[in-house]
Each structure stands twice: as C-alpha cells, then as structure tokens.
C-alpha cells in the first residue's frame, strides 16, 4: 500500500468519523433511583467472576500451573465465599463462563439454590474483540443455553470476559433480550446503553478496575505482574468506595475472583468489608439483576 492509500490516522479524521466512533456504544440516561427497597440508602452489588480454568483454556491450556490456580478457585475459593455470604445473609452475582459451569455444574446449582445469581461471562473466557460477529453471537447464545440447562434459570445479565467489549457485543446483547451488562465504566450508577445514538433498553451496571481484586492481588510470573499493595490497603480502597457510595445514596459494586479473594490470607478482606458495610444504616445487599430491575422500574 502506497502512502496515498494509507488509512487516515485518528488525528486526521473528520469530525463525523470520530463522533461515529465515540457514539457507537455510549452511556445514555442515568437510571439512579431516588430510593432503594425498604428505605435503604445504598445498594451493594458484590460479584464474583468464576473463571476457574478458563483463564488459561482460552489460550489453549498451555499452562497446567495457571489452570491449577483456577481449580483452586472452585476447590477452596467458592466454598469459603459461600460460607461467608451465608453467615452474613448477603446475596450476590456469580459471572461464570459456560465451560467453567460445565466443569463444575454442582457449584452453580448450589449457588443458585442459595439465592445467588448466575450470569453470563462468555463461553471459554474468550476475547470478544478478536472474534468475528458470527462467532461472538454463537458463543454468547450457547453460553446462555448452557447456563440455563445447568441451573434451570436463563441468565438475564452478562459481564464480558476481561471486560472486553467488541463493536458487536451490545447488538448481540440487545438482540438476546438481556436485561443488563456489567462490563463498562462510564458512571457509578446504572445507566441505559446507547448504540449509534439510539437507546437499546439494555442497562449498564458499571464496573471499575479500582473495584476489582485482581488489579491489586493477581500474580502472573510471565508478564512480571506482581501484587504491589498490601491487603489492608486493598480493604481501605474498597471501604472508601463504599463510604462515598453510601453518602451519595448510590451503588457500591465490587468485582472479585474466587481464586484470588478466596485464599486464606485474602478472604478476610471481604469479611471485614461486609462488616464495614453492615455497620452503616440502610444498606441493601442484592444481585446485579435485582438492582438493575429496581433502577429500571424506578426510572419508568
């Protein structure tokens, strides 16, 4: 390709082009309710991404070591988390790749029977931005079918693996009639997702890397990624996030992983955090789906 045929650089784009890119998927109207159920001041949306072995299977399963870390999440992490949540009576959401659900179907059934939500998290923790639209659509629909087959309930929400959101993800999610997504970061409160300037009816319950245990505690020896912050400081960050969410009357959302937070020297972070939350008046622990349903109904 000669110089004259090279695609324009983004800084050379006309205004219409960069506006089209920005407007492909964008935050629409806020769905922050004036009140929460039973007079609560703050909604608490705890979530767990049960990736298990799929974190490495998506890349071919070349690292038996990494897959064993994922297996720890099911053998040790989830039982500790279940016990802790049961003690405090907290209902949460588990985002589960279909392959992980197939590896551990009883785990998903037990969680669902205890009142937790099982939601979509891809087929094999694939990277959506590397997939053609047909493959992404097929995997997302097959994942929903498989989770429904295992738990008896069709999932209503999705969190994309690694929060990797392609140009086709929202269209697929809308076409499937899903209630919500939890992969994007434009706000603290729920908002309606827009696609090419039009409302989709899909609600976003936003995430953030600063509210994710992996950002602080994950270890990857090949990339040189090392935990860089003390567990007590992680608790401090999460507690401060909750403190202001409570003061604002909004949502405190947190993303965790059973193979990270479920370790003996880490599970106490979650336990202490729940104690901090419960020490404040007017908190509502709920699944992502229940929070979205309330926010959407209040907006209407």
N, C-alpha and C positions, 0 to 999 in steps of 0.2 A: 504494500500500500504506500503510495507516494504521499508527500507532505500535504498536498491539497485535498486528499481524500480522507485524511485522519479525522476521526470524530472530534468535535469541539470539546475542549476542556470545560469543566463546570463553571469556571470563572469567565468563560466566553459565552455561556448560554444566554439566550434572550430571556426576558422576564417570564414570558409564558411557559418556557420549558422548566425553569426552576420552581415556578409556582405549581406546575403539574406534579413534579416530583414530591414537593412538600405536602401537597394535598392528596396524595394517593391514599394514605391512611393517616388520619388526624383526629385529635380529640375534639368532640363536639360538646353539646351542652352538659353542664355539671349535673350529676344526679345525687347531690348531697342532700339527704333528708333533714328536715328541721328537728325531728325527734327519732329516737330508736325505740324498739319494743320495750314495754314495761317501764318506760321512763328512763331508760339507760342513757348515759351521756356519751358513751363511746362504744363502738363496735370493735371487737377483737377478732381478727381473721388470721389464725395460726394455720400454717400449711407445711406439708412435708412432700418433697419430691423423692419418691421411692424409685430411684433409678436402678438400684441394685447392679447386676452385672452388665446392664445395657450401656453404661457409661463407656465401656470398652468394646462391647459387642458391635456397636455401630461402626467401629473402625476395624472390624474383622476379628476381634477377640484375640489379638496377638499377645496381650499381657495377662498371663494367668495371675500374676500378682495383683493387678488392678481389679480383675474380676473377683478375686478373693476379698478385696475390700468391699465390693458391692455385696458379696454374700454375707459379710458381717452385718450389713445394714438390715438384712432380713432375720438372721440368726440371733442377733443381740440388740440392734438398734430399735427395731419396731417393737419387740416385747417391752423394752424399757419405756419407750414412748407411750405405748398403750397403757401400761400400768400407771404412769404418771398422769396421763389425761383422765384416766378413770378415777383416780384419787381426788382430782380437782373438779370432776364433772364437766370438763371442757370438750366441746365438740369442734372438730377441725376438718380440714380437707387434705386428702392424700392424692397427689397427682402421680399417676402410675403409667409408665409405658406398657403397652399391651403385652410385649414379650416378658416383662417383669411380672405382670399379672398372671401370665401363663406358667411361669416358673413357680410362683407362689400363690396359687388360687385361694387356698385356705386363709392366707393372710388377708386378702382383700375381702373375703366373705366375713371374717371375724370383725374387721374394722367397720364394714357396712352394718353388720348386726348391732354393733355398739353405737351406731348413730353418726358415724363419721361419713363424710362424702368421699366417693371415689371418682376422680375426674381424669380427663384425657391428658396425656403427656407424651404423645407420639406413639409410634409402633415399636421402634428399637432405639429410641433417643436420637433419631436421625437429625441431620442439619437441614432444615427446610429450605434455606437459601441455595442449597446445592441441588435441589430436586426440580425436575420439570413439573408443571402444574398437575398433569395427569397422575404422576406417581405420588405427589403430596396429597392429592384428593383421595386416591385409593387407600393410602396408608391411614389417613385420618378417619375415613369411614370404616375401614376394617377394625381400627382400634376401638371405635365406639361399639361396634358389633361384639367384639371380644369381651370388653368390659361388661357389657350388658349380659352376655352369656354367663360370665363368671359370677357376677354379683346379683343378677336379677333385676337391676335398675339401669336404665340407659343414662349415660352421663350427660350433663347439661352444660358443662364448662370445660375449658381447655387451657392449659399452660403449655406453650410450645417448648420442646426440648432446648435447653440452654437459652430460652427466650429468643430463639432465632426465628424471626418473623419475615417471611418472604413477601413478595409483591402479590402473591395469590392467597396467602393464608386467610386474610379476612373474608375474601369472597367465598372460600370454601366453608369457613365457619358460619357465615351468614346462610349459605345455601343448605347447610345441615340443620339449620334452625336452632343452633346452640344459644343458650341464654347469655353466656359471658365468656370473656377471655381474661387471662391474668398473666400477661407477658410483657406489657408495655409500661411506660413510666412518665406519662405526661402530667400526672396530678397525684395528690394523696387520696382523693375521694373518687368514688365511682363516676364514670362519665360515659356518654354514648359515643361509640366509634363511628367516624365518618369515612366514607370511601368515595374518592373523587368528588368531594363536596356534597354528597348525599348521605343522610342518616341511614344506618344499617339495622338499627334495632338491637345490635349486639352491645352489651355493656362491658366496659373495661373495669376490672378491679385491679388497680395498678400495683406493680412490684417495684423494687429498687434494690440495687446491688448493696447499698449500705444496710439493708434489712435482710441480708442473706448470710447464713452462717458460713457458706463456702468461701465467700470473699475474704474472710479472716482466718479460717481454720483449715482450709484444704491444703493438701500436700501433693506435689507432682515432681518426682525426682528427675524426670527427663527434661522438663522445662525450667527447672530451677525454682519452681514455685514452692515457697515455704511459708508456714504460718508465721505471721510477723507481729501479732498483737496478743497480749495476754488475755485469757478467757475472762478475767474480771473486767477488762476494758471492753470486751465484746458485750458483756452484760450491761455495762454503763451506756454504751451506744444504743442498744435496744431499749433500755429503760427510758432514756431521754426521748427517743422517738415516741414511745407510748405516752410519756408525760405531756408532750405538746399535743398529741392526737386527742388525749382526754381533755385538755384545756380548750381545744378548738371544737370539741364535740364531733369529731370525725371518726375515721377508721384507722386502727393500728393493724397493719398487715405485716406478716413475717414469713419468710421462706427458709425452711431448714431441710436437712437431708439425714435420713436415718443412719447412714454410715459416717456421718460427721458429728452431729449433735448427740447421737446415741452412744457415744463412748463414755466410759465411766468418769473420765475427767472433764466431760463436756455436758452431760445431761443435767448437771446441777445448774447450768446457765438457764436452761428452760424452766427448771423448778423454781429457781429464785425469781425469774422474770414473772412467772404466773403469780407468785406471792406478792410481788410489787404491784401487779395489775389488780389483784383481788383486794389489796389494801385500799384501793380507791373506790369511792361510791359510784354506782351506776355504770357498770361495765357489762357488756353482752358478748359472751363467747359464742360464736356461731360459725357455721360452714360458709365458705365463699358463696355458695349458691343461695343460702338463706339471706345473707347480707345483700346480695345483688337483687334478689326478689323484693326485699323491703325497700331498697333505694329506688328501684324502678317503679314500684307501686306508689310510693310517696310522691314521686315526680309527676305521676299521672293524676 
